[in-house]
């Protein structure tokens, strides 16, 4: 199979949560263990940092990876979902996994893997582990998928664990309350491995403290350290990333204590050149300048709140928002947060999980949000661009998949 045929096999034959939702979710790690056993446990052949959390884990992963790259380390990076190309998920020093490796991996292991009936995420995670092992990376930064305790990535034993924050998301799988969700995320805390908690949240901090004590793991709340010097190091990074900067910096300090040689210059360089070095997309990304057009993949209550804070720092005459959601999010909570003085361009991403545009618009009207519906994301995007004045702001967001179709 060529690369395109290989992708079609992966997408068609393996259940993919980000496309179809609940039917693809696996509430155990059995398949991942079985796949790794077939590969003779490649996840044991490199050092790692493991990152979970509701919001910010992708940005935090890229920050840590960029700093490690700047310090001269061959750095693997595994994240999800991808925006445009599957290979965005698996990188070394910012370069995407080669198409030839993806094809060869599937060709070599297809017969052995098929009886296990792995999900897309399980298959992809072990592909990343094997690639990082084959390429002999110095360290890999591994982002969880949905949860933590039962996540496919949780087979690794990292040098440092990181949990960015807890907000309500994927409640059907992780629990209806913040403490329940925190308990699932806390499942990445390993015996004797220090853990960084990005935000001290009163409702869940004891969940992490208890789990860390149970695992004899040192626990650090990143927001308890002085901030001024850290923020100066990351000059130019959007302010809504401040919590991710602080979280990643604490993880970097622990890596230094583990023997990694990371200078202050490397830290500054890593933060300031993160996008160029790691290929991060969709985080307050400027698409065009006139009218100013920005996109961001924040899609749950916590992510939308960050977006709204950042929007408040922008100067514009009128806000045009290209907006869509997936059908398993709490639409009412999100819609209640959105600005009533904006014009919305409601649309549905081209995936089965996309929320029907008529249902979305009808719900939005109940919250005083005004705007029209469009048959595709691109139609909504072009309509917003045409309607916007030179000093207006066009924003694209609400779902990762809305952003992906615009980029």
PAKOLDREN-765764 format. One record per residue (C-alpha): x, y, z; residue number from 1. Coordinates in Angstrom, 3 decimals. Layout:
<<X,Y,Z>,NUM>
...
//
This chain:
<<0.000,0.000,0.000>,1>
<<1.177,3.542,-0.698>,2>
<<0.837,6.251,1.941>,3>
<<-2.703,7.281,0.990>,4>
<<-3.873,3.655,0.899>,5>
<<-2.227,3.046,4.270>,6>
<<-4.076,6.013,5.770>,7>
<<-7.350,4.772,4.318>,8>
<<-6.687,1.409,5.966>,9>
<<-5.954,3.043,9.329>,10>
<<-8.982,5.339,9.182>,11>
<<-11.429,2.787,7.786>,12>
<<-10.472,-0.386,9.623>,13>
<<-9.663,0.987,13.058>,14>
<<-12.279,2.705,15.239>,15>
<<-11.216,6.316,15.696>,16>
<<-12.695,8.195,18.651>,17>
<<-12.103,11.636,17.201>,18>
<<-14.305,10.749,14.218>,19>
<<-17.025,8.470,15.588>,20>
<<-16.957,9.014,19.347>,21>
<<-18.037,6.508,21.991>,22>
<<-17.956,3.411,19.773>,23>
<<-14.174,3.712,19.491>,24>
<<-13.436,4.161,23.198>,25>
<<-11.649,1.305,24.952>,26>
<<-11.892,1.235,28.754>,27>
<<-8.823,-0.938,29.300>,28>
<<-5.186,-1.192,28.222>,29>
<<-5.256,-4.838,27.134>,30>
<<-4.831,-4.157,23.435>,31>
<<-1.919,-1.769,23.969>,32>
<<-0.131,-4.297,26.181>,33>
<<-0.692,-7.025,23.568>,34>
<<0.620,-4.842,20.736>,35>
<<3.694,-3.797,22.708>,36>
<<4.419,-7.430,23.592>,37>
<<4.402,-8.299,19.884>,38>
<<6.910,-5.500,19.317>,39>
<<9.075,-6.591,22.286>,40>
<<8.174,-3.468,24.279>,41>
<<9.698,-0.561,22.359>,42>
<<8.301,1.861,24.986>,43>
<<11.041,0.670,27.349>,44>
<<13.851,1.779,25.038>,45>
<<13.699,5.544,25.591>,46>
<<13.202,8.023,28.415>,47>
<<10.018,10.054,28.463>,48>
<<7.798,12.756,29.916>,49>
<<4.097,11.886,30.218>,50>
<<1.438,14.610,30.023>,51>
<<-2.283,14.495,30.831>,52>
<<-4.921,17.116,31.642>,53>
<<-8.081,18.630,30.236>,54>
<<-6.680,21.784,28.635>,55>
<<-3.175,22.830,27.675>,56>
<<-1.552,19.422,27.495>,57>
<<-0.768,19.790,23.797>,58>
<<0.850,23.211,24.207>,59>
<<2.708,22.058,27.321>,60>
<<4.003,19.011,25.434>,61>
<<5.282,21.175,22.585>,62>
<<6.947,23.611,25.006>,63>
<<8.863,20.868,26.790>,64>
<<9.847,19.267,23.491>,65>
<<11.051,22.583,22.073>,66>
<<13.231,23.318,25.105>,67>
<<14.747,19.831,24.950>,68>
<<15.464,20.335,21.238>,69>
<<17.107,23.689,21.966>,70>
<<19.277,21.959,24.556>,71>
<<20.533,19.578,21.871>,72>
<<18.541,16.454,22.682>,73>
<<17.008,14.240,20.019>,74>
<<13.396,14.615,21.104>,75>
<<10.358,12.570,20.174>,76>
<<6.894,14.127,20.427>,77>
<<3.610,12.222,20.371>,78>
<<0.381,14.257,20.398>,79>
<<-3.200,14.036,19.185>,80>
<<-5.333,14.718,17.301>,81>
<<-3.762,15.824,14.042>,82>
<<-5.135,18.800,12.135>,83>
<<-4.154,18.172,8.513>,84>
<<-1.835,15.177,8.252>,85>
<<-1.727,12.007,10.352>,86>
<<2.048,12.367,10.642>,87>
<<1.681,15.472,12.830>,88>
<<1.055,13.051,15.703>,89>
<<4.556,11.568,15.651>,90>
<<7.619,13.813,15.347>,91>
<<11.308,13.849,16.134>,92>
<<12.894,17.275,16.557>,93>
<<9.805,18.752,14.912>,94>
<<10.017,16.598,11.774>,95>
<<7.030,14.409,11.033>,96>
<<7.414,10.644,10.855>,97>
<<8.264,9.711,7.233>,98>
<<5.468,8.421,5.039>,99>
<<7.632,5.414,4.223>,100>
<<7.882,4.481,7.911>,101>
<<4.107,4.631,8.340>,102>
<<3.603,2.402,5.289>,103>
<<6.278,-0.087,6.285>,104>
<<5.057,-0.293,9.883>,105>
<<1.521,-1.162,8.808>,106>
<<2.721,-3.593,6.144>,107>
<<5.051,-5.379,8.568>,108>
<<2.604,-5.719,11.464>,109>
<<-0.826,-5.768,9.827>,110>
<<-1.259,-9.554,9.945>,111>
<<-0.191,-9.849,13.589>,112>
<<-2.145,-6.805,14.757>,113>
<<-5.497,-7.514,13.093>,114>
<<-6.582,-10.327,15.472>,115>
<<-6.136,-7.898,18.394>,116>
<<-8.700,-5.525,16.829>,117>
<<-6.859,-2.434,18.020>,118>
<<-8.371,1.030,17.887>,119>
<<-6.836,3.797,15.824>,120>
<<-5.283,5.381,18.916>,121>
<<-3.851,2.092,20.195>,122>
<<-2.293,1.356,16.806>,123>
<<-0.897,4.869,16.504>,124>
<<0.585,4.929,20.008>,125>
<<2.593,1.754,19.483>,126>
<<3.717,3.029,16.082>,127>
<<5.117,6.090,17.857>,128>
<<6.835,3.956,20.498>,129>
<<8.468,1.790,17.827>,130>
<<9.570,4.809,15.788>,131>
<<11.128,6.522,18.793>,132>
<<12.885,3.271,19.717>,133>
<<14.171,2.689,16.175>,134>
<<15.443,6.255,15.928>,135>
<<17.078,6.095,19.365>,136>
<<15.664,9.349,20.678>,137>
<<17.208,10.771,23.834>,138>
<<13.764,11.441,25.271>,139>
<<10.146,11.517,24.102>,140>
<<7.321,13.779,25.237>,141>
<<4.141,11.690,25.259>,142>
<<0.690,13.280,25.468>,143>
<<-2.251,11.178,26.603>,144>
<<-5.389,10.950,24.541>,145>
<<-8.610,11.334,26.480>,146>
<<-7.946,10.290,30.057>,147>
<<-4.942,8.872,31.843>,148>
<<-5.474,5.735,33.899>,149>
<<-6.659,3.611,30.965>,150>
<<-5.023,5.604,28.176>,151>
<<-2.945,3.686,25.638>,152>
<<0.083,5.803,26.459>,153>
<<-0.041,4.843,30.141>,154>
<<2.143,1.815,29.500>,155>
<<5.250,4.030,29.755>,156>
<<7.234,4.802,32.920>,157>
<<8.403,8.407,32.499>,158>
<<11.006,10.523,34.258>,159>
<<8.318,13.111,35.028>,160>
<<4.523,13.048,34.906>,161>
<<2.540,16.228,34.219>,162>
<<-1.163,16.967,34.720>,163>
<<-2.022,20.417,33.401>,164>
<<-5.507,21.035,34.848>,165>
<<-8.964,19.551,35.268>,166>
<<-12.151,20.751,33.593>,167>
<<-15.341,19.004,32.560>,168>
<<-14.806,17.160,29.297>,169>
<<-15.586,13.625,28.100>,170>
<<-17.768,13.229,31.184>,171>
<<-19.475,10.120,29.759>,172>
<<-16.144,8.304,30.000>,173>
<<-14.179,10.055,32.739>,174>
<<-16.891,10.979,35.232>,175>
<<-19.431,13.721,35.841>,176>
<<-17.519,15.562,38.577>,177>
<<-14.115,17.240,38.670>,178>
<<-12.795,14.862,41.386>,179>
<<-13.855,11.855,39.290>,180>
<<-12.121,13.259,36.202>,181>
<<-9.038,14.117,38.287>,182>
<<-8.871,10.524,39.555>,183>
<<-8.715,9.285,35.958>,184>
<<-5.989,11.786,35.042>,185>
<<-4.089,10.920,38.236>,186>
<<-3.784,7.403,36.898>,187>
<<-0.616,8.424,35.055>,188>
<<1.217,8.979,38.365>,189>
<<3.790,6.182,38.666>,190>
<<5.667,4.692,41.579>,191>
<<8.500,7.018,42.584>,192>
<<8.069,9.312,39.550>,193>
<<7.667,13.026,40.387>,194>
<<4.471,14.658,39.159>,195>
<<3.808,18.291,38.228>,196>
<<0.270,19.619,38.647>,197>
<<-0.241,22.722,36.522>,198>
<<-2.980,24.406,38.548>,199>
<<-3.904,24.266,42.211>,200>
<<-7.651,23.650,42.033>,201>
<<-9.263,23.359,45.454>,202>
<<-11.853,20.852,44.303>,203>
<<-9.301,18.318,43.060>,204>
<<-5.918,19.013,44.664>,205>
<<-6.447,16.387,47.367>,206>
<<-7.084,13.767,44.679>,207>
<<-3.584,14.339,43.339>,208>
<<-1.979,14.573,46.768>,209>
<<-3.490,11.253,47.841>,210>
<<-2.481,9.487,44.632>,211>
<<1.069,10.872,44.803>,212>
<<1.362,9.696,48.409>,213>
<<0.053,6.258,47.456>,214>
<<2.675,6.015,44.694>,215>
<<5.480,7.516,46.810>,216>
<<5.833,10.236,44.166>,217>
<<6.960,13.787,44.882>,218>
<<4.267,16.259,43.865>,219>
<<4.783,19.858,42.690>,220>
<<2.056,22.433,42.098>,221>
<<3.590,24.559,39.359>,222>
<<1.530,27.678,40.070>,223>
<<3.048,27.919,43.544>,224>
<<6.473,28.969,42.215>,225>
<<7.498,32.609,41.471>,226>
<<6.369,33.629,37.977>,227>
<<8.097,36.811,36.833>,228>
<<11.375,35.330,35.666>,229>
<<9.600,32.455,33.922>,230>
<<7.299,34.768,31.963>,231>
<<10.261,36.843,30.785>,232>
<<11.863,33.702,29.376>,233>
<<8.808,33.127,27.193>,234>
<<8.445,36.706,25.965>,235>
<<6.228,36.790,22.884>,236>
<<4.150,33.723,23.760>,237>
<<0.406,34.626,24.081>,238>
<<-0.527,35.439,27.666>,239>
<<-3.221,32.739,27.798>,240>
<<-0.345,30.229,27.570>,241>
<<1.082,31.492,30.870>,242>
<<-0.146,28.529,32.895>,243>
<<1.319,26.134,30.330>,244>
<<4.638,27.984,30.448>,245>
<<4.785,27.688,34.236>,246>
<<3.794,24.018,34.121>,247>
<<6.333,23.111,31.453>,248>
<<9.090,25.033,33.230>,249>
<<8.592,23.032,36.428>,250>
<<8.797,19.810,34.420>,251>
<<11.997,21.041,32.765>,252>
<<13.497,21.778,36.191>,253>
<<12.797,18.201,37.245>,254>
<<14.426,16.896,34.063>,255>
<<17.494,18.966,34.951>,256>
<<17.529,17.282,38.364>,257>
<<17.447,13.942,36.503>,258>
<<20.673,14.828,34.700>,259>
<<19.547,16.687,31.586>,260>
<<21.838,19.597,30.740>,261>
<<19.456,22.465,29.932>,262>
<<20.774,26.028,30.095>,263>
<<18.715,29.177,30.600>,264>
<<19.553,30.164,27.013>,265>
<<18.112,26.846,25.805>,266>
<<14.940,27.452,27.780>,267>
<<14.512,30.955,26.352>,268>
<<15.248,29.739,22.818>,269>
<<12.879,26.787,23.203>,270>
<<9.941,28.902,24.291>,271>
<<10.458,31.689,21.787>,272>
<<10.870,29.328,18.810>,273>
<<8.390,26.652,19.852>,274>
<<6.104,26.949,16.820>,275>
<<8.961,26.809,14.316>,276>
<<10.745,23.974,16.120>,277>
<<7.795,21.686,16.834>,278>
<<5.186,22.551,14.218>,279>
<<2.492,23.448,16.748>,280>
<<-0.688,24.629,15.024>,281>
<<-4.113,25.833,16.050>,282>
<<-3.156,27.670,19.251>,283>
<<-4.062,31.306,18.795>,284>
<<-2.752,30.963,15.263>,285>
<<-2.802,33.986,12.977>,286>
<<-4.214,32.937,9.605>,287>
<<-4.341,36.345,7.883>,288>
<<-3.865,39.988,8.790>,289>
<<-6.576,41.950,6.975>,290>
<<-9.059,41.326,8.288>,291>
<<-7.177,39.846,11.189>,292>
<<-8.112,36.155,11.323>,293>
<<-7.212,33.847,14.202>,294>
<<-8.013,30.233,15.012>,295>
<<-7.749,28.178,18.189>,296>
<<-8.642,24.558,18.955>,297>
<<-9.989,25.192,22.490>,298>
<<-13.318,23.385,22.599>,299>
<<-14.495,22.690,26.162>,300>
<<-15.570,25.054,28.935>,301>
<<-12.037,25.681,30.168>,302>
<<-10.644,26.113,26.658>,303>
<<-13.380,28.546,25.630>,304>
<<-12.797,30.624,28.763>,305>
<<-9.098,30.950,27.820>,306>
<<-10.078,32.015,24.305>,307>
<<-12.469,34.673,25.602>,308>
<<-9.768,36.106,27.886>,309>
<<-7.372,36.332,24.952>,310>
<<-10.043,37.907,22.741>,311>
<<-10.433,40.622,25.354>,312>
<<-6.826,41.659,24.697>,313>
<<-7.455,42.151,20.971>,314>
<<-8.533,45.453,19.421>,315>
<<-11.206,45.214,16.733>,316>
<<-14.471,46.819,15.647>,317>
<<-16.604,43.687,15.411>,318>
<<-16.114,39.979,16.040>,319>
<<-17.083,37.394,13.404>,320>
<<-16.928,33.833,14.795>,321>
<<-16.912,30.739,12.572>,322>
<<-18.320,28.223,15.024>,323>
<<-19.103,24.529,15.215>,324>
<<-19.006,21.775,17.827>,325>
<<-18.941,18.003,18.120>,326>
<<-22.087,16.283,19.308>,327>
<<-20.783,14.890,22.605>,328>
<<-19.803,18.237,24.139>,329>
<<-21.941,20.205,26.580>,330>
<<-23.262,22.691,24.045>,331>
<<-25.397,24.616,26.530>,332>
<<-22.458,25.363,28.832>,333>
<<-20.310,26.548,25.914>,334>
<<-23.025,28.630,24.227>,335>
<<-23.823,30.412,27.486>,336>
<<-20.236,31.721,27.559>,337>
<<-20.072,33.134,24.044>,338>
<<-20.277,36.893,23.345>,339>
<<-23.750,38.080,22.342>,340>
<<-22.390,41.088,20.439>,341>
<<-20.565,38.891,17.892>,342>
<<-21.846,37.592,14.561>,343>
<<-21.705,33.801,14.337>,344>
<<-21.303,31.625,11.260>,345>
<<-22.629,28.233,12.350>,346>
<<-21.318,25.155,10.574>,347>
<<-20.616,21.433,10.978>,348>
<<-17.229,19.798,10.515>,349>
<<-17.135,16.992,7.965>,350>
<<-16.976,14.176,10.528>,351>
<<-19.687,11.884,11.962>,352>
<<-19.265,13.452,15.414>,353>
<<-20.055,16.943,14.157>,354>
<<-23.076,18.587,15.771>,355>
<<-25.886,19.154,13.269>,356>
<<-25.820,22.797,12.201>,357>
<<-29.576,23.288,12.572>,358>
<<-29.505,21.936,16.110>,359>
<<-26.497,24.097,16.939>,360>
<<-28.057,27.288,15.592>,361>
<<-31.363,26.641,17.333>,362>
<<-29.580,26.121,20.647>,363>
<<-27.502,29.258,20.055>,364>
<<-30.590,31.385,19.463>,365>
<<-31.775,30.417,22.954>,366>
<<-28.659,32.135,24.324>,367>
<<-29.092,35.326,22.335>,368>
<<-26.401,34.475,19.779>,369>
<<-27.011,35.797,16.289>,370>
<<-25.851,34.420,12.965>,371>
<<-26.583,32.249,9.955>,372>
<<-26.000,28.586,9.180>,373>
<<-23.740,27.281,6.424>,374>
<<-23.455,23.972,4.620>,375>
<<-19.713,23.612,5.233>,376>
<<-16.916,25.028,7.332>,377>
<<-15.266,26.651,4.322>,378>
<<-18.534,28.276,3.232>,379>
<<-18.921,29.742,6.726>,380>
<<-15.285,30.859,6.745>,381>
<<-15.494,32.620,3.379>,382>
<<-18.772,34.285,4.376>,383>
<<-17.152,35.627,7.549>,384>
<<-14.146,36.916,5.634>,385>
<<-16.365,38.664,3.079>,386>
<<-18.577,40.252,5.727>,387>
<<-15.736,41.446,7.947>,388>
<<-14.453,44.999,7.684>,389>
<<-10.756,45.758,7.568>,390>
<<-10.668,46.470,11.311>,391>
<<-12.882,43.544,12.334>,392>
<<-11.655,40.232,13.754>,393>
<<-12.544,36.837,12.322>,394>
<<-12.164,33.976,14.773>,395>
<<-12.404,30.267,13.908>,396>
<<-13.065,27.836,16.743>,397>
<<-15.342,25.685,18.845>,398>
<<-13.890,22.388,17.682>,399>
<<-10.514,21.040,16.620>,400>
<<-12.147,19.844,13.411>,401>
<<-13.556,23.249,12.499>,402>
<<-10.017,24.643,12.764>,403>
<<-8.561,21.736,10.769>,404>
<<-10.798,22.428,7.771>,405>
<<-9.704,26.082,7.630>,406>
<<-5.947,25.569,7.993>,407>
//
